[in-house]
Amino acid sequence: MKSDDLITVDPEILGGTPVFKGTRVPVETLFDYLEENYTLEEFLACFPSVTREMACRVLERSEAALLSKS
C-alpha cells in the first residue's frame, strides 16, 4: 500500500485535513486516541471505515519518518 493509498488531502473533505483515504476520519484522530491511551482496537471499533491495515501502515510510516536520519 502506497502513501497515496492511505491518506487523502482534499479541500472539499474537512477543509483539506488529511484523512484516511475513502473516509472522513482525520489521521490526527488515530494519534489523539493513542495519546489518550486508547488501544488500536478501540480506535478501529469507533471508526470502522478505517481498516487495521490502513492504521498500521500510517503508524509504520510515521515511525520511519521520525527515525530517518535525513
N, C-alpha and C positions, 0 to 999 in steps of 0.2 A: 504494500500500500504506500503510495507516494504522498508527499506532504499535501499536494493539492487535492488528494482524495480524502483528506482528513478534515480540513478547515476551509471555510468559505468566508471571504470578506466582501460584502456587497452592501453598498449604501442603501439598498432597498430592504435589507434584512437587519433589523435592530440598529439602523443608522450606521452600518459598517462595522459593528462589533464583530470580532472573529467568533464564528460559531462552528460547531461540528457540522460537517457537510450533510446536507439533506435534513437539517433540523433547525430549530430556532434556539438551541441551547448554547449559550455562550461558553467558550472554552474556559474562561475565567471561573465559571461556576464549579468546574471539576476541582480546580485548585482551592477555591473557597471551601468546598466540602472537606477536602483532605486537611486543610489548615485547621478546620473546626473539629478534627478527629473523627469524622465520619469515615466509614470504610468505602472502598471502591464499590462493594456490593450495594451499600445503601445509596450511593450516588446513582448507580445503574437502575436501581428499583424506582428511584424518584424520576429518572429521565430515561424511560425505556426506548426512546428513539435513538439513544446513543448506544452503540454496541460495545461490548467488552474490548474487542479488538481495537476499535477507534480510540477508546480511552487509554488503553495500554500503549498504543503507538504514540499518542500525544505525550504521555509521560516519558516514554523512552526517548523520544526526540528532544524533549525539554532537558532531560538529564544529559544527553550527548552534547547539546548546545552549551549547557552550563559547565561541563567538564572539558570542553575542547580548549586547546591551548592557543588557538588562533583568534 
